[in-house]
Amino acid sequence: MSDFIRSEIVGAKIVEWYSCIIARSVDQAIHLQAEIKDMLKKMEESDQILAYYSLVEYRFNMMMDQTTDREAGDEMFNRIDPIVKSSMDNLLHYYYYFISGQHEFLQEHYRSAIKLFRKAERLLEYVKDDAEEAEFHYYMGSSLYRINQYVFASSYLEDAIVTFKRLQYTEKTIFSYNLLAGLFSETDNYEKANDILQENLVSARNYPVAEVIVLRMLGINEYRYKNYSAARGYYEKVLEKMGTETNPLITKTKYNLALTLFKLNEMETAVIFLKEGLQEAKYFNMTEFIANCSILKGLYVDENYYLIDRSLQMLKDHDLHFEIEEMADELAIYFEKQKRTDLSLKYLREAYSSKKNLLKLGVD
């Protein structure tokens, strides 16, 4: 009698593991990973199951670390690419395209992410799990949001919300509502955004990660409404709740807080948070926030216009037109107040050009 474990048994356990990841059942997901690792040592040879494991393990690490390692991810996808291409398993193809898209999304390559999600979407009929389908809708909506495709984004996010609510996936529902509030905020419907976020904050009381994400979005909404004192209060709550840990969300919040403090003319404190934010953004290799922090440094600290333009070019090089539009608008308003009409017009044109690029990009 063989001591090997049949590959289909391990495959079923990997599917169970992936379901726990989607549900954000962290303790159970950790337990299943250890169990599956042990099973793989005794499994009959199957490159296909090993490819499944590599993809789901990568998704697990994304959940645990809230970021990805670009080089490790690229190596893994290149390694399993021949196995996926030679396989007739449509579900494996779906996982490959969807998780590759998530990898690109976390690297801020939103156009690449959408192209991969489109390929995954053609295979959704082979996904027999409502939670997995809702997870897809959430990520597609998130990516479309980042290229200003608000109508399409809201449609995907609303589909995700309906399913997550029905399945009682509270944390996932909060994340989806948070992005929907962001869409309302982006389109100047601040009161609607605030209503959604205040309800979300109540729902997030027992979910620490969700709670700080909602608090940060409340700060962003207040900032856009030009209520800088309220924005500052929300950002400070995020930092207070997250403590001294190192996390990309803390880095983003320090940038947000520095920008807000500059608006409040609290220059000394703003510079402290800006310096910390820039240092951490470099540590996490966060292109968007390296550029954004450098723009603030060039504007408020060094008066270095070359640094500003070089940082905007960095955003262009990575097709981050959403961020260029926001930062160019900030610069145009700043220089208008300084009576520097030439520079104000320059950055208004930059913002307009980025908006046109976003419209031109469409959804491929």
DATA-V894886 format. One record per residue. N is the residue number from 1. RES is the residue in three letters. PHI is phi in degrees with one decimal (NA if undefined). OMEGA is omega in radians with two decimals (* if undefined). D_LAST is the distance of its C-alpha to the last C-alpha in whole Angstrom. Layout:
BEGIN
[[N	RES	PHI	OMEGA	D_LAST] [N	RES	PHI	OMEGA	D_LAST]]
END
This chain:
BEGIN
[[1	MET	NA	-3.08	54] [2	SER	-70.8	3.08	51] [3	ASP	-91.3	-3.12	50] [4	PHE	-72.1	3.01	46] [5	ILE	-91.0	-3.13	43] [6	ARG	-63.3	-3.06	41] [7	SER	-62.0	-3.12	38] [8	GLU	-66.4	3.09	37] [9	ILE	-69.5	3.09	39] [10	VAL	-66.0	3.12	37] [11	GLY	-59.3	3.13	33] [12	ALA	-64.3	3.12	34] [13	LYS	-69.4	3.09	36] [14	ILE	-66.0	3.09	32] [15	VAL	-61.7	3.09	30] [16	GLU	-62.2	3.11	33] [17	TRP	-60.7	-3.13	32] [18	TYR	-62.2	3.11	29] [19	SER	-62.5	3.10	30] [20	CYS	-66.6	3.12	32] [21	ILE	-64.5	3.13	29] [22	ILE	-61.4	-3.14	27] [23	ALA	-75.9	-3.08	30] [24	ARG	57.2	3.02	31] [25	SER	-86.0	-2.92	34] [26	VAL	-62.3	-3.09	35] [27	ASP	-61.0	-3.14	38] [28	GLN	-66.7	3.14	38] [29	ALA	-64.1	3.11	35] [30	ILE	-63.9	3.13	37] [31	HIS	-61.9	-3.11	40] [32	LEU	-67.9	3.10	38] [33	GLN	-59.5	3.13	36] [34	ALA	-62.0	-3.14	40] [35	GLU	-63.5	-3.11	41] [36	ILE	-68.6	3.09	38] [37	LYS	-56.2	3.11	39] [38	ASP	-67.3	3.13	42] [39	MET	-65.1	-3.11	41] [40	LEU	-62.3	3.13	39] [41	LYS	-65.7	-3.06	42] [42	LYS	-110.4	-3.05	44] [43	MET	-81.5	2.99	41] [44	GLU	-61.7	-3.04	41] [45	GLU	-61.8	3.10	39] [46	SER	-159.5	3.11	36] [47	ASP	-61.9	-3.10	33] [48	GLN	-64.8	3.12	30] [49	ILE	-67.3	3.08	32] [50	LEU	-64.3	3.07	32] [51	ALA	-66.6	3.05	28] [52	TYR	-55.2	-3.10	28] [53	TYR	-61.6	-3.11	30] [54	SER	-59.6	-3.13	28] [55	LEU	-66.4	-3.08	25] [56	VAL	-72.0	3.06	27] [57	GLU	-61.7	3.13	29] [58	TYR	-64.8	3.09	26] [59	ARG	-65.6	3.08	25] [60	PHE	-61.3	3.13	29] [61	ASN	-64.4	3.07	29] [62	MET	-60.6	3.14	26] [63	MET	-65.2	-3.04	28] [64	MET	-73.6	-3.02	31] [65	ASP	-98.7	-3.09	30] [66	GLN	60.4	3.09	27] [67	THR	-161.5	3.10	26] [68	THR	-135.2	3.04	25] [69	ASP	-94.8	-3.05	26] [70	ARG	-56.0	-3.07	24] [71	GLU	-65.6	3.13	26] [72	ALA	-63.2	3.12	27] [73	GLY	-64.7	3.14	24] [74	ASP	-60.9	3.14	23] [75	GLU	-62.1	-3.12	26] [76	MET	-64.7	-3.12	26] [77	PHE	-65.0	3.09	23] [78	ASN	-65.3	-3.10	24] [79	ARG	-66.5	-3.07	27] [80	ILE	-92.3	-3.10	26] [81	ASP	-53.6	3.13	23] [82	PRO	-62.1	3.14	26] [83	ILE	-67.4	3.14	27] [84	VAL	-64.4	-3.09	24] [85	LYS	-63.4	-3.12	23] [86	SER	-86.6	-3.09	26] [87	SER	-89.3	3.06	26] [88	MET	-98.3	-3.08	26] [89	ASP	-82.2	-3.09	26] [90	ASN	-65.2	3.13	23] [91	LEU	-67.3	3.08	23] [92	LEU	-63.2	3.09	23] [93	HIS	-61.2	3.12	20] [94	TYR	-60.7	-3.14	19] [95	TYR	-58.3	-3.10	21] [96	TYR	-60.8	-3.11	19] [97	TYR	-69.1	-3.08	16] [98	PHE	-68.6	-3.12	16] [99	ILE	-72.0	3.01	19] [100	SER	-60.6	3.11	17] [101	GLY	-63.6	3.10	14] [102	GLN	-63.5	3.09	17] [103	HIS	-60.2	3.12	19] [104	GLU	-64.5	3.13	16] [105	PHE	-60.0	-3.11	16] [106	LEU	-71.2	3.03	19] [107	GLN	-89.6	3.10	19] [108	GLU	69.7	3.08	17] [109	HIS	-99.5	-2.93	14] [110	TYR	-71.4	3.09	11] [111	ARG	-63.6	3.12	8] [112	SER	-62.5	3.13	10] [113	ALA	-60.6	-3.10	11] [114	ILE	-64.2	3.11	8] [115	LYS	-60.8	3.11	7] [116	LEU	-69.9	3.10	11] [117	PHE	-64.0	3.09	11] [118	ARG	-61.4	3.10	9] [119	LYS	-65.4	3.11	11] [120	ALA	-64.8	-3.09	14] [121	GLU	-60.1	3.12	13] [122	ARG	-67.6	-3.12	14] [123	LEU	-108.6	-3.08	17] [124	LEU	-61.0	-3.13	18] [125	GLU	-61.8	-3.14	21] [126	TYR	-87.5	3.09	23] [127	VAL	-90.0	-3.03	23] [128	LYS	-101.1	-3.08	26] [129	ASP	-123.5	-3.09	27] [130	ASP	-62.4	-3.12	26] [131	ALA	-65.2	3.11	26] [132	GLU	-63.9	3.12	23] [133	GLU	-64.8	3.10	21] [134	ALA	-64.4	3.09	21] [135	GLU	-60.6	3.08	21] [136	PHE	-61.0	-3.13	17] [137	HIS	-58.7	3.13	17] [138	TYR	-62.1	-3.09	18] [139	TYR	-70.5	3.09	16] [140	MET	-64.7	3.09	13] [141	GLY	-60.8	3.13	14] [142	SER	-61.6	-3.11	16] [143	SER	-68.8	3.12	12] [144	LEU	-64.5	3.06	11] [145	TYR	-58.1	-3.07	14] [146	ARG	-73.3	3.03	14] [147	ILE	-115.7	3.03	11] [148	ASN	64.1	3.08	13] [149	GLN	-91.6	-2.91	11] [150	TYR	-67.2	-3.11	15] [151	VAL	-64.2	3.12	15] [152	PHE	-64.4	-3.12	12] [153	ALA	-60.7	-3.09	14] [154	SER	-64.2	3.12	17] [155	SER	-62.6	3.12	17] [156	TYR	-65.3	-3.12	16] [157	LEU	-65.6	3.12	19] [158	GLU	-64.9	3.07	21] [159	ASP	-62.7	3.13	21] [160	ALA	-62.8	-3.12	21] [161	ILE	-61.3	-3.12	24] [162	VAL	-56.1	-3.09	26] [163	THR	-72.5	-3.13	26] [164	PHE	-61.5	3.11	27] [165	LYS	-64.3	-3.13	30] [166	ARG	-62.0	-3.14	31] [167	LEU	-83.2	-3.11	31] [168	GLN	60.9	3.02	33] [169	TYR	-89.1	-2.98	31] [170	THR	-59.6	-3.07	32] [171	GLU	-64.4	3.11	30] [172	LYS	-65.2	3.08	27] [173	THR	-62.4	3.11	27] [174	ILE	-60.8	3.13	28] [175	PHE	-58.8	-3.10	25] [176	SER	-68.2	3.09	23] [177	TYR	-62.8	-3.13	25] [178	ASN	-60.6	3.11	25] [179	LEU	-68.5	3.11	22] [180	LEU	-62.1	3.07	22] [181	ALA	-62.2	3.09	25] [182	GLY	-60.4	3.10	23] [183	LEU	-63.5	3.11	21] [184	PHE	-64.3	3.14	24] [185	SER	-64.3	3.14	25] [186	GLU	-60.9	-3.10	22] [187	THR	-98.4	3.01	23] [188	ASP	69.0	3.06	27] [189	ASN	-96.6	-2.99	28] [190	TYR	-66.7	-3.11	30] [191	GLU	-66.5	3.10	32] [192	LYS	-62.6	3.11	30] [193	ALA	-59.7	-3.12	28] [194	ASN	-62.9	3.12	32] [195	ASP	-59.4	3.14	33] [196	ILE	-62.9	-3.07	30] [197	LEU	-69.1	3.12	31] [198	GLN	-65.4	3.06	35] [199	GLU	-63.9	3.14	35] [200	ASN	-61.8	-3.12	32] [201	LEU	-63.9	3.08	35] [202	VAL	-63.6	-3.13	38] [203	SER	-65.2	-3.02	36] [204	ALA	-88.3	-3.04	35] [205	ARG	-54.3	-3.09	39] [206	ASN	-98.6	-3.11	39] [207	TYR	-129.5	-3.00	36] [208	PRO	-56.0	-3.13	36] [209	VAL	-65.2	3.14	33] [210	ALA	-61.8	-3.09	31] [211	GLU	-61.7	-3.11	34] [212	VAL	-70.4	3.09	33] [213	ILE	-65.9	3.10	30] [214	VAL	-66.6	3.13	30] [215	LEU	-60.0	3.12	33] [216	ARG	-64.9	3.13	31] [217	MET	-65.8	3.04	28] [218	LEU	-60.4	3.09	32] [219	GLY	-63.6	3.13	32] [220	ILE	-62.1	3.14	29] [221	ASN	-64.0	3.11	29] [222	GLU	-65.4	3.10	33] [223	TYR	-62.2	3.14	32] [224	ARG	-63.7	3.11	29] [225	TYR	-80.4	-3.13	32] [226	LYS	66.0	3.04	35] [227	ASN	-96.8	-2.93	37] [228	TYR	-67.4	3.13	37] [229	SER	-64.7	3.11	40] [230	ALA	-66.0	3.11	39] [231	ALA	-59.2	3.13	35] [232	ARG	-56.7	-3.13	38] [233	GLY	-58.9	3.14	40] [234	TYR	-67.4	3.14	37] [235	TYR	-63.3	3.13	35] [236	GLU	-65.5	3.08	39] [237	LYS	-63.7	3.11	39] [238	VAL	-59.0	-3.11	36] [239	LEU	-64.6	3.11	38] [240	GLU	-64.3	-3.10	41] [241	LYS	-70.7	-3.08	40] [242	MET	-87.7	3.04	38] [243	GLY	66.7	-3.02	41] [244	THR	-99.1	-3.11	41] [245	GLU	-65.5	3.08	39] [246	THR	-97.4	-3.02	36] [247	ASN	-157.6	3.12	32] [248	PRO	-56.2	3.14	29] [249	LEU	-66.0	3.08	29] [250	ILE	-63.3	3.13	33] [251	THR	-58.8	3.14	31] [252	LYS	-61.2	-3.10	29] [253	THR	-68.5	3.09	32] [254	LYS	-63.4	3.06	34] [255	TYR	-62.3	3.14	32] [256	ASN	-57.9	-3.12	31] [257	LEU	-67.1	3.11	35] [258	ALA	-59.6	3.12	36] [259	LEU	-59.0	-3.14	34] [260	THR	-65.1	3.13	35] [261	LEU	-66.3	3.04	39] [262	PHE	-60.8	3.11	38] [263	LYS	-63.6	3.14	38] [264	LEU	-88.0	3.13	41] [265	ASN	62.3	3.06	43] [266	GLU	-96.2	-2.91	44] [267	MET	-63.5	-3.05	43] [268	GLU	-62.0	3.13	45] [269	THR	-68.7	3.12	43] [270	ALA	-59.6	-3.12	40] [271	VAL	-63.0	3.13	40] [272	ILE	-61.7	-3.13	41] [273	PHE	-67.9	3.11	38] [274	LEU	-65.0	3.14	36] [275	LYS	-62.2	3.13	38] [276	GLU	-65.1	-3.12	37] [277	GLY	-62.1	-3.14	34] [278	LEU	-65.8	3.13	33] [279	GLN	-62.0	-3.13	35] [280	GLU	-70.3	3.11	33] [281	ALA	-61.3	3.09	30] [282	LYS	-67.8	3.12	31] [283	TYR	-60.8	-3.13	32] [284	PHE	-87.3	-3.11	29] [285	ASN	56.8	-3.11	27] [286	MET	-92.7	-3.04	25] [287	THR	-51.0	-3.09	23] [288	GLU	-56.7	-3.03	22] [289	PHE	-84.5	2.96	26] [290	ILE	-60.9	-3.12	28] [291	ALA	-65.6	-3.10	26] [292	ASN	-63.0	3.11	27] [293	CYS	-64.5	3.13	31] [294	SER	-66.1	3.09	31] [295	ILE	-63.2	3.10	30] [296	LEU	-62.3	3.12	33] [297	LYS	-61.9	3.14	35] [298	GLY	-65.7	-3.07	35] [299	LEU	-83.3	-2.97	35] [300	TYR	-97.7	-3.01	38] [301	VAL	-105.8	-3.00	40] [302	ASP	-99.4	-2.99	40] [303	GLU	50.5	-3.06	39] [304	ASN	-111.1	-3.07	37] [305	TYR	-72.0	3.06	35] [306	TYR	-64.6	3.11	34] [307	LEU	-62.7	3.11	33] [308	ILE	-60.7	-3.08	31] [309	ASP	-68.3	3.10	29] [310	ARG	-65.7	-3.13	28] [311	SER	-71.8	3.03	27] [312	LEU	-62.1	3.10	24] [313	GLN	-64.5	3.08	24] [314	MET	-59.4	3.10	23] [315	LEU	-64.3	3.12	20] [316	LYS	-63.2	-3.10	19] [317	ASP	-60.5	-3.14	19] [318	HIS	-105.5	3.11	17] [319	ASP	57.1	-3.14	14] [320	LEU	-92.5	-3.04	16] [321	HIS	-68.6	3.08	16] [322	PHE	-58.2	-3.12	16] [323	GLU	-71.6	3.12	20] [324	ILE	-60.0	-3.13	20] [325	GLU	-59.9	-3.13	20] [326	GLU	-63.7	-3.09	23] [327	MET	-69.4	3.12	25] [328	ALA	-64.6	3.05	25] [329	ASP	-61.1	3.11	26] [330	GLU	-57.8	-3.11	29] [331	LEU	-65.6	-3.13	30] [332	ALA	-62.3	3.14	30] [333	ILE	-65.5	-3.13	32] [334	TYR	-59.6	-3.07	35] [335	PHE	-73.2	3.04	36] [336	GLU	-64.2	3.11	36] [337	LYS	-66.8	3.11	39] [338	GLN	-84.4	-3.11	40] [339	LYS	63.0	3.08	41] [340	ARG	-98.4	-3.02	39] [341	THR	-59.9	-3.12	37] [342	ASP	-60.9	-3.14	36] [343	LEU	-72.4	3.10	34] [344	SER	-60.6	3.12	33] [345	LEU	-65.4	3.12	31] [346	LYS	-57.1	-3.07	30] [347	TYR	-80.7	2.99	28] [348	LEU	-62.7	3.10	27] [349	ARG	-63.3	3.11	25] [350	GLU	-62.6	3.12	23] [351	ALA	-63.7	3.14	22] [352	TYR	-63.6	3.13	21] [353	SER	-62.6	3.12	19] [354	SER	-66.8	3.10	17] [355	LYS	-61.0	3.11	16] [356	LYS	-64.1	3.11	15] [357	ASN	-63.0	3.11	13] [358	LEU	-63.5	3.13	11] [359	LEU	-66.4	-3.13	11] [360	LYS	-67.3	-3.12	10] [361	LEU	-63.6	-3.11	7] [362	GLY	55.4	3.14	6] [363	VAL	-119.6	3.12	4] [364	ASP	52.0	*	0]]
END
